[in-house]
Amino acid sequence: MDTVMVMVPTASVSQEDSMESGRAIMERQTARRAPANMIQMLESLFTSINLAKDLTAKCRGRALQLTDDEMQITIQDLENVIGNICDHLGSIPASALGSNAYTDVADRPNRRSVYDSDMPRLVDFLRGMYHESHEFGGQMFNSLPEVTEYVEPLYDGFFCPLTNEVMTDPVITEGGVTYDRRAIEEHFEKSADSSEPVCCPFTKIPLQSKAVMSNASLKSVIAEWRRRNEAMRIRIARTALSLSTTEAMVLEAIHELKLLAKLRGKNKELMHKIGVTKFLSRLLDNHNAQIRRDALELLCLLVDDEEGKDIIGKTKAIARTIKLLSSNSTDERHAAISFLLELSESQLLLENIGSTAGSILILTTMKINDSDDPIAAEKSRAVLKNLEKCSKNIKYMAESGYLEPLLSHLVEGSEEVQMEMVSYLSELVLEQELTIDVSKSTSDILIKLVCSCNTVVHKAALNVLVQLSSHHPNNKVLVEAGVVLVMIEELFIRKIDDEPVSYKAKAATVLANIVESGIDPDTTVVNKEGHVFSSKYCIYNFVHMLKCFMPDDLNLSIIRLLLALTAFAKPLDVMVSVVRENHRGHAIVELMNSPMQALSIAATRLLITLSAHIGHTIAERLCKTQGQPGRLVKSISHAGHVSERHAASVMLLSSLPHRNISLNLGLVQEGAVPVILNGIDEMQNGATRTSRYAVPYMEGLVGSLVRLTTTLYNPTVLKAAKDYSLASVLTELLTGAAGSGEVQRLAAVGLENLSYQSIKLSQLLPEEDPRPKRKTILKRLMDSRVHSNKAPQHHICPVHQGICSTVTTFCLLEAGAVEGLLGCLENDSPRVVEAALGALCTLLDDRVNVEGSVSALAKLDGVRRVLGALRRHRENLVWQKCFCLVEKFLMYGNDRCVREVTGDRTLPTALVSAFHKGDAGAKQAAEGILTRLHKMPDYSAIYLSVEI
């Protein structure tokens, strides 16, 4: 086969002349091949085909949604497109459709098929297009397989004789043959070591010189061929993507476009222009993972310029890519994060990426879990770093729990950036609970911003400090940074016109959070004069800020602060002194009635804490405040659910001094007893036990009831105790079924108080006259008539030696309380055991029949249970009361009772321990028993001196 040699006579040809010469060569060789406008005509044909596909897809996908007007418009558009296609096909000459189309037989030996080279095959695309046309029932694409002939042909002159590849830099040797520069130079280097003269590798003619000359004209022709050929290949691949007949077609089209995109930037520009970039974003939703991954890789190449990024920004590609970040396929995940990294290089897309749902959260998760996928973690870190360039993204990151960028910009940014960051952080802490670990540098910046005259910044910084101080580990850093001094100044000194009082409330909240975190109030300085939290100056000012007309938030924060200070001995003493001396208790009492539940609860809790020290003062203030006892009674009643407020109110009533007759009388007069009993009944029935405040509420109810048993000397209170049978109520509570051990203890204490009244209330029978009286006949007749209606004999109480009942005399035996009290002796709590022993000891008082009491206790196995309590507990009060009972058992018990006491092996040990280690009361009680057992001398015995 003859080889066409392309020769250039001189090397001095200009670039313009070379281009003209190259074009002339190509035009001569393709003169008979095709009409000048054939390529443009085919391009237009392809465009019409794509439009027809889009219209039919629209009809197919939305057929049920289109209105009649929309359907008519679509049909009209489709008819126009089909008409255009017919016009284009009709303009193709018949000769062009033959087997020799676009060729000349004489030229064919000088050309090579485009597929003779290593370039990707496009015929499959065209075949796919051909088969696609049959889906529409037409033959309009019959000639499309021949479109491959319109790709610029490869002429023999384009190929290097040495490599048989298209030349990149063609040069001419001395022999007039054109080679690729790299190939001929490598040939000359290999021949350098040979003794034979250098020959032309193609003609085998010896060469006098190794010098070569650039074939500029051929180089320009090849470059032009490459450009036009690549452009046509891009258009064909774009058409294949649009048709998407098979997945293989799509994958081959993407592969072809990737190769072309890597060759030169002009190809990317063409892809942008004809819609390849935009179309690829649709493929990210494809069901085929390989197509999605290849599409991402191609997009990565296409968005390295701003035009590509701008196109992507107008599609849904970013949202689709974010979804692919969670793919189970590692390759797909890496492709997605690489594409996102490329996009994040554009300032215009930063906000778009950050505002996409889930983007920041997924990226931060990938960054944190670096052990799962180190490559993805590294790239996600880079993406997040790029996203920080947009301030809104910093806020999005903080909302997703990634706070480092915000805190970093807050510390390192300009003043304007710092203000923006603190505003973001303020909005964030108001919207959601955040746990933020603060650094020294961050604290310094925030304190500086709090001192700003800009009210917006000032407020934002206060909001942030409120949140930071609520995380207790931060407070040590905040205190060291000087936040206490600034907040005290904000609270007491700082005054700016039109500045709301709510700022003071925020400052007080910060101080309350700091004190609640456990800082030492005795060493924490609050001002420049050196005062500390526990100083009278500080507490006095805090207490005097409490006023009903002040904002609830401010009052709440001040009370929280005071309540936190009561956990320390010194500030508690100072607070008690300040409240007592300045009569400030009324303000706290009035705040209990606040409609703000948190404030009401906090004020009540503070009064409960102070009641142990100034309880009578608080009780008197409650009684003197108009309507306060009634409000308290109403506040303890509930409708099916026990709240913290209910529990706090009833706990206050239980905590105030029980013997305060004013309060007790006021409660009875306000109808507190039926309300309390109703609450106890509901708790026993289990209706409200599910509340977290059920236990303190129940304990408070019982405590409020027990307080009435301490003032039974008042007729009104005594009448209420009888009317509502308090002895029976307290007896039922001894079982522990409706409450905690504290309920049992309180019930035992109440029964002890009631039992002491039994001695006074028990009715003695009138003594009979020993002298018999004479009765007349009439008297005898009357006696005989009424004999049958005579009342039965009264039951005499063996303890009180009179007529007793549960309701009127509160007798423990009649109420059946003794069994419950003995059962409490087996409780593990020494306080419960002590209270039960105290109630039992009332039955052994010198004013009652002790022998009858001992007998009653012995019948109920009281001796064994008392000795068992003595074995289990070593507390002084338990010892003392147990020994009191044991001594009575020895003094008044029968032989069996005495044997049971003396036969106990642990009693001597307990007596000796109490005598050695007990307090004065326990030691005295133990000594009495040891003396009775003849283990100690009887110092009370009187000895008569007898002279010998």
NUMAR-753936 format. One record per residue (C-alpha): x, y, z; residue in one letter. Coordinates in steps of 0.001 Angstrom, whole numbers, padded with zeros to 6 digits, always signed. Example, Ala and Ser with C-alpha at 12.3 -4.5 7.8 and 13.67 -1.06 7.14 Angstrom:
2
+012300-004500+007800A/+013670-001060+007140S/
***
This chain:
948
+000000+000000+000000M/+001347+003390-000945D/+002194+005741+001882T/+001281+009378+001613V/+004238+011459+002766M/+003505+014968+003972V/+006485+017176+003152M/+007337+020762+004023V/+010036+022292+001853P/+011336+024898+004322T/+011293+025512+008025A/+010625+029206+007777S/+006910+028879+007184V/+004882+031081+009492S/+002298+029640+011891Q/-000539+031217+009934E/+000744+029785+006677D/+001121+026406+008323S/-002494+026439+009484M/-003685+027408+006030E/-001550+024730+004450S/-002846+022143+006918G/-006419+023094+006285R/-005823+022898+002511A/-004443+019389+002866I/-007428+018256+004941M/-009929+019956+002660E/-008427+018321-000423R/-008533+014932+001246Q/-012170+015345+002411T/-013553+017328-000539A/-015762+014518-001733R/-016607+013180+001663R/-019580+015218+002843A/-021536+018411+002309P/-020202+021354+004270A/-023318+021576+006464N/-023810+017834+007048M/-022361+017834+010582I/-024449+020805+011644Q/-027495+019114+010202M/-026843+015959+012206L/-026292+017966+015368E/-029646+019635+014897S/-031177+016226+014239L/-029809+014881+017508F/-031127+017901+019403T/-034605+017317+017973S/-034415+013663+018957I/-033533+014558+022552N/-036360+017034+022733L/-038781+014423+021429A/-037585+011995+024101K/-038098+014577+026849D/-041603+015360+025673L/-042640+011714+025475T/-041133+011017+028893A/-043107+013939+030293K/-046319+012543+028835C/-045528+009074+030124R/-044628+010208+033658G/-047358+012800+034224R/-050187+011557+032030A/-052694+011601+034894L/-051600+015002+036158Q/-051640+017024+032926L/-054594+019281+032269T/-056269+019430+028858D/-054489+022679+027997D/-051112+021290+029009E/-051764+018146+026990M/-052631+020192+023883Q/-049443+022266+024271I/-047325+019135+024661T/-048895+017515+021613I/-048254+020667+019562Q/-044602+020747+020701D/-044194+017088+019821L/-045678+017603+016340E/-043262+020470+015708N/-040268+018384+016809V/-041318+015441+014622I/-041694+017836+011709G/-038153+019119+012275N/-036784+015577+012343I/-038551+014763+009077C/-037146+017914+007463D/-033610+017001+008531H/-033901+013445+007292L/-035432+014621+004019G/-032516+016960+003361S/-029987+014091+003468I/-029159+013127-000167P/-029889+009550-001147A/-026280+009058-002223S/-025207+009749+001328A/-027061+006680+002538L/-025217+004207+000277G/-022372+001997+001253S/-019852+004498-000194N/-021264+007516+001597A/-018812+010386+002260Y/-015932+008541+000629T/-014146+008334-002603D/-012736+005044-003705V/-009466+006669-004689A/-009107+008243-001244D/-009955+005157+000816R/-006399+003672+000738P/-005091+006903+002250N/-007479+006816+005288R/-007777+004623+008333R/-010946+003882+010257S/-011243+005719+013517V/-011520+002346+015227Y/-008162+001147+013930D/-006613+003110+016792S/-006824+002500+020532D/-009629+005038+021033M/-012926+003862+022683P/-015557+002450+020374R/-018645+004601+019859L/-020510+002246+017575V/-022351+000749+020531D/-023786+004167+021344F/-025004+004548+017814L/-026468+001092+017755R/-028239+001883+020968G/-029618+005011+019381M/-030740+002934+016400Y/-032573+000417+018599H/-034074+003192+020659E/-035779+004574+017589S/-037798+001385+017189H/-039408+001991+020594E/-041179+004897+018990F/-042363+002761+016077G/-040472+004685+013423G/-037515+004261+011041Q/-036163+007789+011348M/-032843+006652+012915F/-031973+004061+010264N/-028931+005995+009088S/-027493+006770+012527L/-025036+003841+012568P/-023306+005613+009664E/-022705+008719+011804V/-019382+007203+012780T/-018204+008178+009297E/-018666+011851+010201Y/-016021+011569+012897V/-012927+012991+011274E/-011043+010070+009609P/-007462+009195+010513L/-005217+009669+007438Y/-002031+007649+007054D/-000028+010837+007167G/-001121+011339+010807F/+000619+008179+011936F/+004264+007846+012910C/+005928+005078+010889P/+007805+003973+014001L/+005008+003813+016568T/+002005+003492+014277N/+000276+006051+016515E/-001053+009505+015763V/+001788+011946+016105M/+001820+014654+018735T/+004865+016622+017599D/+005630+015661+013948P/+009158+016431+012697V/+010877+015881+009304I/+014215+014148+008996T/+016895+014849+006419E/+015386+012097+004269G/+012044+013935+004074G/+010038+011432+006157V/+007838+012681+009009T/+008091+011052+012439Y/+006934+011847+015938D/+009742+013749+017664R/+009959+011468+020677R/+010049+008289+018546A/+012756+009427+016121I/+014949+010804+018888E/+014752+007502+020755E/+015692+005741+017484H/+018745+007975+017043F/+019842+007336+020638E/+019690+003585+020127K/+021766+003873+016954S/+024408+006028+018583A/+026396+003064+019902D/+026350+001300+016552S/+029342+001564+014165S/+027011+001591+011199E/+025820+004922+009758P/+022433+006229+010857V/+019724+005335+008390C/+016152+006495+007942C/+014130+003775+009704P/+011437+003923+007036F/+013424+004306+003765T/+016605+002700+005091K/+018558+005482+003330I/+021645+006660+005251P/+021276+010077+006888L/+024126+012569+007007Q/+022587+014431+009931S/+020362+013641+012855K/+018829+017079+012760A/+015063+017231+012418V/+012714+020054+011508M/+009227+020620+012920S/+006415+019836+010519N/+004280+022795+011620A/+001618+022364+008965S/+000987+018729+009780L/+001066+019480+013486K/-001666+022074+013070S/-003702+019681+010900V/-003486+016944+013553I/-004383+019405+016297A/-007403+020588+014317E/-008363+016979+013644W/-008119+016155+017336R/-010271+019130+018305R/-013004+018409+015814R/-012871+014689+016450N/-013096+015113+020232E/-015971+017567+019869A/-017910+015078+017786M/-017145+012269+020227R/-018455+014429+023080I/-021686+015111+021212R/-022180+011455+020400I/-021536+010464+024020A/-023994+013135+025180R/-026612+011644+022874T/-025919+008196+024258A/-026419+009489+027796L/-029730+011035+026810S/-030983+007824+025248L/-029790+005626+028130S/-030970+002487+026330T/-028815+000195+028445T/-026644+000569+031515E/-023655-000563+029454A/-024268+002311+027033M/-024355+004820+029891V/-021180+003445+031466L/-019317+003516+028111E/-020497+007076+027467A/-019270+008194+030886I/-015969+006427+030306H/-015557+008174+026940E/-016366+011558+028482L/-013869+010992+031286K/-011104+010330+028783L/-012002+013435+026803L/-012290+015613+029917A/-008778+014674+030963K/-007333+015620+027550L/-007975+019352+027502R/-009986+022128+029146G/-011788+022974+025895K/-013517+019616+026050N/-014852+020453+029506K/-016162+023751+028237E/-018007+021960+025449L/-019459+019473+027908M/-020756+022377+030003H/-022197+024004+026908K/-024106+021007+025561I/-025496+019976+028964G/-023308+017023+029915V/-022513+018494+033343T/-026131+019213+034126K/-027302+015815+032894F/-024778+013952+035049L/-026413+015274+038224S/-029503+013220+037325R/-027451+010043+037214L/-026623+010424+040916L/-030116+009053+041591D/-029604+006070+039305N/-030252+002662+040838H/-026953+001322+039486N/-024114+001967+041945A/-021461+001774+039211Q/-023209+004476+037176I/-023481+006701+040271R/-019810+006258+041089R/-018619+006871+037511D/-020859+009921+037268A/-019304+011307+040459L/-015801+010739+039124E/-016651+012507+035859L/-018280+015373+037731L/-015146+015698+039800C/-013243+016407+036584L/-015854+018819+035236L/-016161+021051+038309V/-012524+022059+038560D/-013518+025336+036911D/-016009+027913+038167E/-018370+027360+035232E/-018820+023713+036161G/-019371+024563+039837K/-021925+027201+038845D/-023869+024658+036767I/-023832+022113+039598I/-025034+024751+042047G/-028232+025094+040008K/-028995+021355+040115T/-029813+018866+042844K/-026379+017297+042619A/-025252+018524+046063I/-028237+017050+047889A/-027855+013778+045981R/-024155+013656+046771T/-024853+014186+050482I/-027097+011110+050406K/-024313+009090+048811L/-021979+009932+051708L/-023889+007321+053696S/-023470+004632+051038S/-022413+001172+052133N/-019950+001065+049238S/-016554+002452+050184T/-015709+003390+046569D/-018970+005265+046141E/-018477+007014+049471R/-014978+008090+048474H/-016187+009334+045091A/-018923+011367+046775A/-016623+012983+049346I/-014042+013746+046636S/-016700+015460+044529F/-017928+017413+047555L/-014368+018448+048363L/-013976+019802+044848E/-017239+021722+045146L/-016253+023178+048519S/-013379+024985+046840E/-015929+027413+045372S/-016970+030300+047589Q/-020321+030426+045782L/-021292+026884+046793L/-020268+026958+050459L/-023617+028077+051820E/-025429+025728+049440N/-023471+022759+050779I/-023814+023767+054422G/-027544+024414+054241S/-028288+021045+052598T/-030148+018867+055079A/-027825+016500+056913G/-024626+017645+055198S/-022822+018998+058268I/-024040+016194+060509L/-022863+013480+058114I/-019525+015200+057510L/-018831+015656+061219T/-019749+012027+061850T/-017315+010903+059144M/-014641+013126+060662K/-015134+011778+064168I/-015228+008114+063122N/-011832+008260+061457D/-011007+004699+062454S/-013841+003352+060298D/-012727+005089+057100D/-009525+007169+057397P/-009647+008374+053792I/-013212+009653+054064A/-012436+011163+057474A/-009475+013107+056107E/-011439+014472+053160K/-014466+015336+055290S/-012125+017277+057576R/-010903+019203+054522A/-014483+019853+053370V/-015448+021174+056798L/-012383+023401+056811K/-013459+024882+053486N/-017031+025309+054707L/-015781+027411+057621E/-015122+030205+055134K/-018892+030856+055194C/-020011+032153+058602S/-023456+030579+058318K/-021841+027167+057983N/-020130+027713+061317I/-023566+028079+062858K/-024780+024949+061059Y/-021766+023072+062403M/-022513+024215+065942A/-026123+023096+065586E/-024804+019660+064626S/-022621+019520+067733G/-019380+020560+066026Y/-018536+023662+068067L/-014792+023934+067518E/-014975+026225+064453P/-017342+028622+066210L/-015245+028782+069371L/-012084+029121+067296S/-013474+032074+065323H/-014811+033564+068552L/-011307+033633+069998V/-009198+034294+066909E/-011526+036332+064712G/-011738+040062+064307S/-014003+042104+066555E/-016744+041950+063955E/-016366+038184+063634V/-016399+037792+067417Q/-019683+039675+067627M/-021162+037532+064896E/-019988+034315+066551M/-021318+035250+069984V/-024669+036091+068384S/-024737+032673+066716Y/-023813+030971+069973L/-026482+032937+071829S/-029166+031863+069363E/-027961+028301+069636L/-028044+028075+073436V/-031556+029522+073473L/-032790+026937+070964E/-031254+023802+072464Q/-029411+022496+075497E/-025698+022347+074757L/-022792+021064+076787T/-019860+023294+075947I/-016422+022925+077487D/-015034+026434+077754V/-011366+027423+077639S/-009583+030318+079340K/-009297+032250+076079S/-012987+031806+075304T/-013905+032982+078802S/-011792+036104+078411D/-013469+037011+075110I/-016963+036484+076502L/-016262+038589+079567I/-014903+041328+077309K/-018058+041191+075188L/-020274+041338+078293V/-018675+044669+079124C/-019508+045973+075638S/-021802+048979+075288C/-023454+047299+072316N/-026654+045999+073888T/-027111+043245+071306V/-023607+041890+071912V/-023973+042400+075651H/-027183+040370+075741K/-025777+037633+073516A/-022676+037251+075683A/-024835+037020+078819L/-026956+034305+077211N/-023836+032328+076381V/-022429+032696+079905L/-025724+031470+081353V/-025437+028297+079301Q/-021714+027814+079919L/-022102+028227+083680S/-024888+025630+083749S/-022218+023059+082837H/-020542+022907+086236H/-017043+021858+085114P/-016767+025202+083291N/-017229+027298+086394N/-013712+026936+087715K/-012377+028422+084466V/-015034+031147+084478L/-014265+032126+088066V/-010548+032295+087328E/-011325+034511+084334A/-013142+036985+086614G/-016751+036302+085692V/-017974+036692+089301V/-016792+040284+089606L/-018371+041190+086268V/-021696+039559+087160M/-021795+041229+090593I/-021160+044567+088896E/-023924+043788+086401E/-026282+042918+089242L/-025658+045772+091686F/-023671+048550+089982I/-024049+048673+086192R/-026814+051035+085096K/-027377+051876+081426I/-030376+053785+080169D/-033057+051605+078607D/-031195+048441+079598E/-033821+045877+080664P/-033838+044354+084140V/-033682+040935+082470S/-029931+041473+082077Y/-029644+041488+085868K/-031645+038284+085957A/-029171+036647+083569K/-026251+037824+085709A/-027940+036400+088804A/-028478+033107+086960T/-024771+032898+086140V/-023921+033503+089815L/-026471+030906+090931A/-025013+028341+088519N/-021514+029058+089812I/-022497+028668+093477V/-024506+025514+092724E/-021427+023998+091084S/-019766+023767+094507G/-017260+026623+094521I/-016064+027710+097973D/-018131+030774+098993P/-015671+031612+101741D/-012825+032236+099285T/-014581+033418+096118T/-014139+037187+095885V/-017098+039139+094525V/-015758+042699+094270N/-012634+044801+094386K/-013058+045457+098122E/-012402+041764+098807G/-015867+040699+099933H/-016681+037031+099419V/-019928+035187+098771F/-020356+034249+102446S/-019903+037819+103705S/-022813+039641+105321K/-022403+042424+102754Y/-023027+040024+099907C/-025875+038025+101456I/-027587+041172+102739Y/-027670+042611+099220N/-028950+039356+097755F/-031771+039061+100321V/-032809+042699+099905H/-033152+042230+096136M/-036075+039885+096703L/-039221+041858+095974K/-042578+040813+094583C/-042553+043593+091992F/-039207+042493+090554M/-039187+040197+087508P/-039806+036560+088350D/-036608+035481+086578D/-034533+037752+088786L/-036235+036602+091995N/-035824+032985+090945L/-032101+033347+090315S/-031546+035164+093627I/-033422+032467+095563I/-031479+029747+093731R/-028274+031495+094743L/-029350+031807+098399L/-030522+028200+098413L/-027141+027052+097098A/-025366+029065+099816L/-027375+027310+102556T/-025356+024165+101802A/-022426+025848+103573F/-022412+026455+107329A/-021067+030009+107441K/-023280+031584+104753P/-026279+029733+106244L/-025664+031313+109645D/-025268+034727+108047V/-028460+034259+106024M/-030440+033213+109108V/-029194+036298+110909S/-030032+038632+108021V/-033535+037214+107536V/-034298+037335+111285R/-032890+040811+111907E/-034361+042516+108875N/-037699+040686+108801H/-037112+039687+105198R/-038967+036407+105579G/-042200+037985+104403H/-040785+038558+100900A/-039891+034882+100569I/-043302+033853+101920V/-045072+036074+099392E/-042997+034641+096540L/-044455+031219+097345M/-047654+032472+095730N/-045969+033370+092441S/-047762+032061+089350P/-044321+031059+088085M/-044076+027472+089307Q/-040271+027350+089432A/-040152+030492+091587L/-042855+029215+093936S/-041028+025908+094380I/-037651+027577+094931A/-039096+029963+097567A/-040768+027035+099347T/-037548+025010+099334R/-035632+027958+100809L/-038205+028284+103606L/-037930+024540+104288I/-034172+024894+104669T/-034462+027941+106948L/-037266+026398+109023S/-034776+024335+111007A/-033265+027602+112289H/-036033+030202+112273I/-039055+027949+111969G/-041247+029866+114417H/-040469+033133+112664T/-041512+031648+109331I/-044631+030059+110850A/-045721+033365+112381E/-045115+035128+109073R/-047237+032511+107297L/-050079+033037+109753C/-049879+036839+109567K/-049893+036910+105769T/-053527+037261+104836Q/-054943+034104+103323G/-051602+032268+103367Q/-052656+029208+105448P/-055651+028730+103163G/-053467+028980+100069R/-051096+026438+101541L/-053959+024035+102159V/-055149+024478+098585K/-051631+023986+097248S/-051302+020522+098812I/-054468+019196+097191S/-054021+017677+093747H/-056135+016342+090933A/-054683+012946+090120G/-051050+013973+089642H/-048523+014957+092294V/-046250+017769+091131S/-043098+019145+092688E/-045089+022142+093891R/-047524+019888+095786H/-044663+018007+097409A/-042779+021193+098350A/-045852+022801+099947S/-046683+019817+102100V/-043034+019303+103051M/-042931+022908+104308L/-045917+022236+106579L/-044189+019121+107858S/-040862+020911+108420S/-042085+023931+110407L/-042048+023524+114216P/-044785+021063+115096H/-045701+022718+118375R/-046551+026091+116813N/-050153+026382+117922I/-050936+029364+115683S/-050095+027444+112527L/-051767+024231+113708N/-054942+026049+114640L/-054931+027922+111351G/-054569+024673+109398L/-057457+023031+111264V/-059682+026054+110724Q/-058834+026083+107002E/-059924+022458+106646G/-056444+020972+106246A/-057235+017650+107995V/-059720+016265+105423P/-057476+017452+102592V/-054491+015653+104130I/-056478+012491+104826L/-057831+012485+101278N/-054268+012724+099933G/-053116+009876+102163I/-056049+007746+101062D/-055204+008300+097390E/-051577+007415+098002M/-052544+004241+099849Q/-054762+003235+096944N/-051849+003687+094557G/-053559+006313+092399A/-050641+008726+092385T/-047598+006625+093262R/-046205+006846+089744T/-045113+010450+090269S/-041432+011015+091048R/-042562+013245+093926Y/-044910+010658+095433A/-042585+009677+098301V/-041808+013206+099606P/-045458+014122+099122Y/-046600+011179+101238M/-044013+011919+103910E/-045110+015553+103974G/-048773+014597+104347L/-048069+012311+107293V/-045742+014878+108854G/-048430+017565+108542S/-050890+015236+110248L/-048455+014341+113028V/-047799+018020+113786R/-051408+018292+115005L/-050814+015562+117615T/-048334+017832+119434T/-050967+020449+120324T/-053864+018287+121491L/-054184+020501+124550Y/-056074+022887+122282N/-059781+021899+122239P/-060174+022677+118541T/-057213+020526+117548V/-058290+017754+119959L/-061777+017728+118503K/-060355+017412+114972A/-058150+014492+116100A/-061203+012710+117505K/-063507+013552+114623D/-061127+012132+112062Y/-059875+009235+114239S/-056189+010023+113849L/-055191+006977+115907A/-056723+004632+113350S/-055137+006512+110441V/-051657+006408+111981L/-052042+002742+112905T/-052718+001851+109282E/-049592+003711+108235L/-047368+001537+110442L/-047455-001315+107939T/-045309+000621+105460G/-047471-000494+102535A/-048227+003076+101484A/-044924+004795+101996G/-041303+004769+103049S/-039645+004080+106378G/-039993+007766+107154E/-043776+007391+106969V/-043571+004584+109543Q/-041368+006712+111784R/-043734+009674+111609L/-046739+007433+112293A/-045000+006019+115382A/-044199+009533+116603V/-047813+010562+116151G/-049040+007514+118035L/-046617+008319+120851E/-048124+011807+121129N/-051667+010434+121066L/-050845+007723+123621S/-049721+010291+126181Y/-053196+011837+125905Q/-054828+008461+126584S/-053826+008707+130248I/-055885+011884+130590K/-058749+010912+128319L/-059446+007421+129683S/-062732+007457+131643Q/-062627+005857+135090L/-065720+004018+136330L/-067533+005626+139317P/-066866+003923+142652E/-069853+002020+144160E/-071168+002963+147614D/-070362+000076+149993P/-073532+000690+152038R/-076618-001031+150558P/-079581+001230+149993K/-083124+000331+150791R/-085352+000198+147793K/-089093+000664+147865T/-091428-001769+146177I/-092041+000736+143404L/-088275+001101+142874K/-087812-002634+142703R/-090626-002938+140161L/-089104-000240+137993M/-085669-001884+138240D/-087131-005198+137165S/-088796-003604+134136R/-085702-001840+132894V/-083337-004707+133742H/-083726-006130+130286S/-082801-002740+128693N/-079709-002249+130811K/-076489-001339+128942A/-073800-004059+128850P/-070836-003963+131190Q/-068026-001609+130105H/-064679-003141+129002H/-061913-002015+131310I/-058570-001188+129648C/-055791-003228+131333P/-053355-000357+130828V/-055342+002763+131618H/-057751+001109+134078Q/-060698+002876+132501G/-063008+002929+129516I/-060865+003373+126348C/-061549+003600+122646S/-059617+004306+119499T/-061543+007456+118675V/-062012+009208+122017T/-058960+008187+124051T/-056486+007120+121327F/-055649+003914+123218C/-052932+001964+121450L/-054306-001370+122595L/-057807-000569+121378E/-056476+000758+118055A/-054425-002400+117488G/-051312-000253+117135A/-049142-002364+119464V/-048776-005126+116887E/-047724-002594+114247G/-045228-000929+116579L/-043665-004267+117515L/-043404-005055+113814G/-041484-001801+113280C/-038797-003064+115684L/-037618-005390+112932E/-036986-002440+110567N/-033397-001825+109480D/-033672+001916+110089S/-032639+002883+113636P/-034856+006006+113427R/-037944+003896+112763V/-037015+001516+115616V/-036403+004418+117986E/-039800+005992+117182A/-041603+002662+117652A/-039863+002099+121009L/-040860+005613+122069G/-044528+004856+121406A/-044309+001515+123261L/-042673+003200+126236C/-045847+005274+126755T/-047533+002038+127853L/-044970+001691+130683L/-045468+005173+132125D/-045726+005388+135903D/-049270+006759+135544R/-050628+003574+133935V/-050923-000026+135031N/-047445-001162+134036V/-048083-004754+135035E/-051032-004912+132643G/-048949-003313+129882S/-046120-005814+130330V/-048592-008664+130248S/-050156-007325+127034A/-046747-006901+125400L/-045622-010371+126465A/-048701-011929+124884K/-047767-010236+121579L/-044190-011596+121692D/-042917-008180+122683G/-039998-009460+124761V/-038377-011327+121890R/-038820-008423+119489R/-037348-005883+121886V/-034319-008098+122524L/-033978-008574+118752G/-033880-004816+118220A/-031220-004589+120916L/-029081-007101+119035R/-029380-005334+115667R/-028811-001734+116710H/-026127+000060+118686R/-027466+003628+118717E/-027687+005318+122135N/-031376+006238+121935L/-032289+002722+120824V/-030222+001290+123679W/-031836+003616+126199Q/-035430+002821+125196K/-034772-000908+124812C/-033223-001038+128290F/-036232+000849+129676C/-038571-001831+128314L/-036292-004672+129421V/-036151-003279+132958E/-039961-003129+133096K/-040090-006726+131845F/-037835-007768+134722L/-039770-005744+137304M/-043361-006518+136302Y/-043159-009576+134108G/-044130-013072+135143N/-041606-015858+135544D/-041709-016781+131887R/-041064-013202+130885C/-038135-012906+133299V/-036629-016172+132096R/-036889-015021+128496E/-034990-011831+129361V/-032290-013401+131521T/-031842-016294+129097G/-030914-014045+126204D/-027174-014507+125547R/-026674-011184+123831T/-028191-009024+126581L/-025096-008996+128864P/-022868-008001+125962T/-025238-005193+124966A/-025409-003971+128572L/-021640-003925+128946V/-021181-002152+125600S/-023743+000473+126544A/-022152+000934+129966F/-018700+001362+128369H/-019520+003351+125232K/-023027+004738+125596G/-024028+008279+126454D/-025306+009260+129864A/-028877+008107+129245G/-027892+004735+127782A/-025310+004187+130506K/-027835+004925+133262Q/-030442+002604+131729A/-027873-000178+131358A/-026710+000330+134933E/-030263-000119+136233G/-030625-003503+134545I/-027139-004631+135625L/-028014-003734+139200T/-031278-005667+139009R/-029343-008643+137636L/-026876-008237+140522H/-024056-007401+138145K/-023581-004002+139804M/-023836-002852+143419P/-027082-001210+144426D/-026053+002261+145457Y/-029592+003193+146430S/-029771+000562+149227A/-029823+001870+152865I/-027507+000089+155267Y/-027983+000278+159056L/-024837+000554+161103S/-024604-002148+163694V/-022119-001800+166519E/-020396-004938+167631I/
***
